[in-house]
Amino acid sequence: MENLEIVISIFLGIGLAAAVGFRVFLPLLVLSLAGYYEVIPLNESWQWMGSLTAVITMGVATAVEIFGYYIPWLDNLLDTIALPLATLAGTAVMVATVTDLSPVVTWSLAIIAGGGTAAAIKGNASAARLTSTATTAGTANPIIATVETAIAAVMAFASIFIPILAFLLVVFLFFVIFRFYKKLRKKRLPPT
């Protein structure tokens, strides 16, 4: 049973890391609330994440971040700042949720799976917003911001309550990204 709990905690961390790729603070708020209400166990050194202070801090940061993405020039600036933050937050959520593993394995998983997943998702989301800004003069950016926030919320809550589903959603997201870049590459290659 212990191995199943470890796998579930890894799925939970990967799902939250993907959600962090869309919104940095929303998944951290959901994680903080889950820790506060003892829905999930947090790693021993991350118990503070379940404190009322952390819940309030993450709530304020989430509101500011979500609102900021609706300001036309600020959204692209936030994406620039959010890429390294998402990578760090993706690593942090993996460390906070993965339990009963050695620190070396936990941190390796956190950096590779957590940080890598968050960075890949954030990089693609930033590219979509930049493309939207260039092609629609930013008029479609609020729609993209709403969709990203909704995906982050769904991913975060799925990670907490149905981690296996969240992991499958992450696999699906990476499949969609892979297919998109494969099509894009075919269009760019000159015929031989």
Buried (B, 14 or more C-beta within 10 A) or exposed (E): EEEEEBEBBBBBBBBBBBBBBBBBBBBBBBBBBBBBEEEBBBBEEBEEBBEEEBBEBBBEBBEEBBEBBEBEEEBBEBBEEBBEBBBBBBBBBBBBBBBEBEEEEBBEBBBEBBBBBBBBBBBBBBEBBBEBBEEEEBEBBBEBBEEBBEBBBBBBBBBBBBBBBBBBBBEEBBEEBEEEEEEEEEEEEEEE
